[in-house]
Amino acid sequence: MKIISTNIGAATTFLWNGKEEQTGIYKYPANQPLFLGKTDVENDTVVDRKHHGGIHKACFLFASEHYEYWKAIYPNLKWDWGMFGENLTTEGMDDSTTRIGDVYRIGTALVQISTPREPCYKLKVRFNDPHIIEKYLAYGKPGTYVRILEEGSVVKGDTIELVQQSTNTLTVAECFTVILSKHKNPFLLQKAINNLAVPEYKRLRLLKYL
């Protein structure tokens, strides 16, 4: 497994419901090392600190393998790495096998898989499609945020080395499903609640479904 691209972005202004807003979702290849700090990626833009950044969402990873699928749906967009707002575009990581709580060495940083990406309306803006969130949910491969256990730098080409696999088998894809599905699978629900790497506030929300 390795890093295909490191991506950062500046604040971009857009109109939403007649009001000007800003977003940091427009990220592009940086061609330089990224420093992964405890709450965000250095020199990157995080506009909405309530829903992005912080210890559980310090850095977002998305797999390069999914790009061909999305390119076929949106052939007229100008494609580059970082299209999904990811800081790190990966090769070889799979949401269906990567577990919440897995610990990886990426470059000089040590990171832990924390929570899948839950798409918001800004993805609609990025892709100029009001229906992309439904498509994203149906596809079921969301990418993942990580918490930073040891700060460090990552460059294009760095390997992604599994240091410790979580004993709880909840995968990123399963976590995505149980968080966003209307009808919770009892088995996945229990796995998510028992996985201490899932942010506490999300586990408390899921407890209500027991």
LOSE-342652 format. One record per residue (C-alpha): x, y, z; residue in three letters. Coordinates in steps of 0.5 Angstrom, whole numbers, plus 500, padded with zeros to 3 digits. Each point is the difference from the previous one (the first is absolute). Layout:
<torpa xx="X" yy="Y" zz="Z" type="ALA"/>
...
END
This chain:
<torpa xx="500" yy="500" zz="500" type="MET"/>
<torpa xx="502" yy="507" zz="499" type="LYS"/>
<torpa xx="499" yy="507" zz="499" type="ILE"/>
<torpa xx="498" yy="502" zz="493" type="ILE"/>
<torpa xx="499" yy="508" zz="501" type="SER"/>
<torpa xx="501" yy="505" zz="505" type="THR"/>
<torpa xx="494" yy="505" zz="500" type="ASN"/>
<torpa xx="498" yy="507" zz="503" type="ILE"/>
<torpa xx="496" yy="506" zz="498" type="GLY"/>
<torpa xx="498" yy="507" zz="501" type="ALA"/>
<torpa xx="493" yy="503" zz="502" type="ALA"/>
<torpa xx="495" yy="500" zz="495" type="THR"/>
<torpa xx="494" yy="504" zz="500" type="THR"/>
<torpa xx="494" yy="498" zz="497" type="PHE"/>
<torpa xx="492" yy="501" zz="500" type="LEU"/>
<torpa xx="496" yy="496" zz="504" type="TRP"/>
<torpa xx="492" yy="502" zz="501" type="ASN"/>
<torpa xx="502" yy="507" zz="498" type="GLY"/>
<torpa xx="505" yy="501" zz="505" type="LYS"/>
<torpa xx="508" yy="500" zz="499" type="GLU"/>
<torpa xx="503" yy="494" zz="504" type="GLU"/>
<torpa xx="508" yy="498" zz="500" type="GLN"/>
<torpa xx="502" yy="493" zz="499" type="THR"/>
<torpa xx="507" yy="496" zz="500" type="GLY"/>
<torpa xx="498" yy="494" zz="496" type="ILE"/>
<torpa xx="503" yy="503" zz="494" type="TYR"/>
<torpa xx="507" yy="496" zz="501" type="LYS"/>
<torpa xx="505" yy="499" zz="495" type="TYR"/>
<torpa xx="507" yy="496" zz="500" type="PRO"/>
<torpa xx="505" yy="504" zz="504" type="ALA"/>
<torpa xx="507" yy="497" zz="497" type="ASN"/>
<torpa xx="503" yy="501" zz="507" type="GLN"/>
<torpa xx="500" yy="497" zz="507" type="PRO"/>
<torpa xx="493" yy="500" zz="504" type="LEU"/>
<torpa xx="501" yy="501" zz="508" type="PHE"/>
<torpa xx="495" yy="496" zz="503" type="LEU"/>
<torpa xx="498" yy="504" zz="507" type="GLY"/>
<torpa xx="496" yy="498" zz="505" type="LYS"/>
<torpa xx="494" yy="504" zz="498" type="THR"/>
<torpa xx="501" yy="501" zz="493" type="ASP"/>
<torpa xx="505" yy="500" zz="494" type="VAL"/>
<torpa xx="505" yy="506" zz="500" type="GLU"/>
<torpa xx="498" yy="505" zz="495" type="ASN"/>
<torpa xx="494" yy="497" zz="498" type="ASP"/>
<torpa xx="493" yy="503" zz="500" type="THR"/>
<torpa xx="495" yy="498" zz="505" type="VAL"/>
<torpa xx="494" yy="505" zz="500" type="VAL"/>
<torpa xx="495" yy="496" zz="504" type="ASP"/>
<torpa xx="503" yy="498" zz="507" type="ARG"/>
<torpa xx="494" yy="497" zz="502" type="LYS"/>
<torpa xx="500" yy="495" zz="495" type="HIS"/>
<torpa xx="507" yy="499" zz="498" type="HIS"/>
<torpa xx="507" yy="500" zz="503" type="GLY"/>
<torpa xx="501" yy="499" zz="507" type="GLY"/>
<torpa xx="503" yy="494" zz="503" type="ILE"/>
<torpa xx="495" yy="495" zz="497" type="HIS"/>
<torpa xx="500" yy="503" zz="493" type="LYS"/>
<torpa xx="507" yy="502" zz="500" type="ALA"/>
<torpa xx="502" yy="498" zz="493" type="CYS"/>
<torpa xx="495" yy="497" zz="494" type="PHE"/>
<torpa xx="502" yy="494" zz="496" type="LEU"/>
<torpa xx="497" yy="497" zz="494" type="PHE"/>
<torpa xx="502" yy="494" zz="495" type="ALA"/>
<torpa xx="502" yy="502" zz="493" type="SER"/>
<torpa xx="497" yy="493" zz="498" type="GLU"/>
<torpa xx="493" yy="504" zz="500" type="HIS"/>
<torpa xx="502" yy="505" zz="495" type="TYR"/>
<torpa xx="498" yy="496" zz="494" type="GLU"/>
<torpa xx="493" yy="499" zz="503" type="TYR"/>
<torpa xx="499" yy="507" zz="501" type="TRP"/>
<torpa xx="503" yy="502" zz="493" type="LYS"/>
<torpa xx="495" yy="496" zz="496" type="ALA"/>
<torpa xx="494" yy="504" zz="504" type="ILE"/>
<torpa xx="503" yy="507" zz="499" type="TYR"/>
<torpa xx="504" yy="499" zz="494" type="PRO"/>
<torpa xx="500" yy="508" zz="499" type="ASN"/>
<torpa xx="503" yy="502" zz="506" type="LEU"/>
<torpa xx="507" yy="502" zz="500" type="LYS"/>
<torpa xx="503" yy="494" zz="504" type="TRP"/>
<torpa xx="507" yy="500" zz="505" type="ASP"/>
<torpa xx="501" yy="497" zz="506" type="TRP"/>
<torpa xx="497" yy="504" zz="506" type="GLY"/>
<torpa xx="493" yy="500" zz="497" type="MET"/>
<torpa xx="497" yy="497" zz="506" type="PHE"/>
<torpa xx="503" yy="505" zz="504" type="GLY"/>
<torpa xx="505" yy="495" zz="503" type="GLU"/>
<torpa xx="507" yy="502" zz="503" type="ASN"/>
<torpa xx="503" yy="493" zz="498" type="LEU"/>
<torpa xx="498" yy="496" zz="494" type="THR"/>
<torpa xx="502" yy="493" zz="501" type="THR"/>
<torpa xx="501" yy="493" zz="496" type="GLU"/>
<torpa xx="499" yy="494" zz="503" type="GLY"/>
<torpa xx="495" yy="502" zz="506" type="MET"/>
<torpa xx="493" yy="497" zz="500" type="ASP"/>
<torpa xx="495" yy="502" zz="504" type="ASP"/>
<torpa xx="497" yy="493" zz="500" type="SER"/>
<torpa xx="506" yy="497" zz="504" type="THR"/>
<torpa xx="503" yy="506" zz="503" type="THR"/>
<torpa xx="497" yy="500" zz="507" type="ARG"/>
<torpa xx="498" yy="506" zz="505" type="ILE"/>
<torpa xx="506" yy="500" zz="505" type="GLY"/>
<torpa xx="506" yy="498" zz="495" type="ASP"/>
<torpa xx="506" yy="503" zz="501" type="VAL"/>
<torpa xx="505" yy="502" zz="494" type="TYR"/>
<torpa xx="506" yy="503" zz="499" type="ARG"/>
<torpa xx="500" yy="505" zz="495" type="ILE"/>
<torpa xx="507" yy="504" zz="498" type="GLY"/>
<torpa xx="502" yy="502" zz="507" type="THR"/>
<torpa xx="493" yy="501" zz="503" type="ALA"/>
<torpa xx="496" yy="494" zz="504" type="LEU"/>
<torpa xx="493" yy="500" zz="499" type="VAL"/>
<torpa xx="493" yy="497" zz="502" type="GLN"/>
<torpa xx="494" yy="498" zz="496" type="ILE"/>
<torpa xx="495" yy="504" zz="503" type="SER"/>
<torpa xx="493" yy="501" zz="496" type="THR"/>
<torpa xx="498" yy="500" zz="493" type="PRO"/>
<torpa xx="498" yy="506" zz="496" type="ARG"/>
<torpa xx="493" yy="502" zz="501" type="GLU"/>
<torpa xx="498" yy="504" zz="494" type="PRO"/>
<torpa xx="497" yy="507" zz="500" type="CYS"/>
<torpa xx="497" yy="505" zz="495" type="TYR"/>
<torpa xx="507" yy="503" zz="499" type="LYS"/>
<torpa xx="501" yy="494" zz="496" type="LEU"/>
<torpa xx="494" yy="502" zz="495" type="LYS"/>
<torpa xx="504" yy="506" zz="499" type="VAL"/>
<torpa xx="506" yy="497" zz="498" type="ARG"/>
<torpa xx="497" yy="495" zz="495" type="PHE"/>
<torpa xx="495" yy="505" zz="498" type="ASN"/>
<torpa xx="495" yy="495" zz="501" type="ASP"/>
<torpa xx="494" yy="500" zz="505" type="PRO"/>
<torpa xx="499" yy="493" zz="500" type="HIS"/>
<torpa xx="507" yy="498" zz="502" type="ILE"/>
<torpa xx="499" yy="498" zz="507" type="ILE"/>
<torpa xx="495" yy="495" zz="498" type="GLU"/>
<torpa xx="505" yy="497" zz="495" type="LYS"/>
<torpa xx="506" yy="500" zz="505" type="TYR"/>
<torpa xx="496" yy="497" zz="506" type="LEU"/>
<torpa xx="498" yy="494" zz="495" type="ALA"/>
<torpa xx="507" yy="499" zz="498" type="TYR"/>
<torpa xx="502" yy="499" zz="507" type="GLY"/>
<torpa xx="507" yy="501" zz="499" type="LYS"/>
<torpa xx="501" yy="507" zz="504" type="PRO"/>
<torpa xx="507" yy="501" zz="502" type="GLY"/>
<torpa xx="502" yy="501" zz="507" type="THR"/>
<torpa xx="503" yy="505" zz="505" type="TYR"/>
<torpa xx="506" yy="498" zz="505" type="VAL"/>
<torpa xx="502" yy="503" zz="506" type="ARG"/>
<torpa xx="507" yy="501" zz="501" type="ILE"/>
<torpa xx="504" yy="496" zz="505" type="LEU"/>
<torpa xx="507" yy="503" zz="498" type="GLU"/>
<torpa xx="500" yy="506" zz="496" type="GLU"/>
<torpa xx="505" yy="500" zz="494" type="GLY"/>
<torpa xx="501" yy="501" zz="493" type="SER"/>
<torpa xx="497" yy="496" zz="494" type="VAL"/>
<torpa xx="502" yy="501" zz="492" type="VAL"/>
<torpa xx="498" yy="497" zz="494" type="LYS"/>
<torpa xx="502" yy="493" zz="499" type="GLY"/>
<torpa xx="501" yy="498" zz="508" type="ASP"/>
<torpa xx="498" yy="493" zz="502" type="THR"/>
<torpa xx="494" yy="499" zz="504" type="ILE"/>
<torpa xx="502" yy="495" zz="505" type="GLU"/>
<torpa xx="495" yy="496" zz="505" type="LEU"/>
<torpa xx="503" yy="501" zz="507" type="VAL"/>
<torpa xx="494" yy="497" zz="504" type="GLN"/>
<torpa xx="494" yy="497" zz="498" type="GLN"/>
<torpa xx="493" yy="501" zz="504" type="SER"/>
<torpa xx="498" yy="494" zz="504" type="THR"/>
<torpa xx="493" yy="503" zz="498" type="ASN"/>
<torpa xx="498" yy="498" zz="493" type="THR"/>
<torpa xx="496" yy="506" zz="498" type="LEU"/>
<torpa xx="502" yy="502" zz="494" type="THR"/>
<torpa xx="499" yy="508" zz="497" type="VAL"/>
<torpa xx="495" yy="497" zz="495" type="ALA"/>
<torpa xx="496" yy="497" zz="505" type="GLU"/>
<torpa xx="501" yy="506" zz="505" type="CYS"/>
<torpa xx="497" yy="504" zz="494" type="PHE"/>
<torpa xx="494" yy="496" zz="499" type="THR"/>
<torpa xx="498" yy="499" zz="508" type="VAL"/>
<torpa xx="501" yy="508" zz="501" type="ILE"/>
<torpa xx="496" yy="502" zz="494" type="LEU"/>
<torpa xx="495" yy="495" zz="499" type="SER"/>
<torpa xx="493" yy="501" zz="502" type="LYS"/>
<torpa xx="499" yy="492" zz="502" type="HIS"/>
<torpa xx="506" yy="499" zz="504" type="LYS"/>
<torpa xx="503" yy="493" zz="500" type="ASN"/>
<torpa xx="500" yy="497" zz="507" type="PRO"/>
<torpa xx="507" yy="497" zz="499" type="PHE"/>
<torpa xx="503" yy="506" zz="497" type="LEU"/>
<torpa xx="497" yy="504" zz="505" type="LEU"/>
<torpa xx="503" yy="496" zz="506" type="GLN"/>
<torpa xx="507" yy="500" zz="497" type="LYS"/>
<torpa xx="500" yy="508" zz="499" type="ALA"/>
<torpa xx="498" yy="501" zz="507" type="ILE"/>
<torpa xx="505" yy="495" zz="502" type="ASN"/>
<torpa xx="505" yy="503" zz="496" type="ASN"/>
<torpa xx="504" yy="505" zz="504" type="LEU"/>
<torpa xx="503" yy="503" zz="494" type="ALA"/>
<torpa xx="494" yy="503" zz="498" type="VAL"/>
<torpa xx="499" yy="507" zz="502" type="PRO"/>
<torpa xx="496" yy="500" zz="507" type="GLU"/>
<torpa xx="495" yy="505" zz="498" type="TYR"/>
<torpa xx="498" yy="495" zz="494" type="LYS"/>
<torpa xx="500" yy="494" zz="505" type="ARG"/>
<torpa xx="495" yy="504" zz="504" type="LEU"/>
<torpa xx="495" yy="501" zz="494" type="ARG"/>
<torpa xx="500" yy="493" zz="498" type="LEU"/>
<torpa xx="499" yy="498" zz="507" type="LEU"/>
<torpa xx="493" yy="503" zz="499" type="LYS"/>
<torpa xx="498" yy="494" zz="495" type="TYR"/>
<torpa xx="501" yy="494" zz="505" type="LEU"/>
END
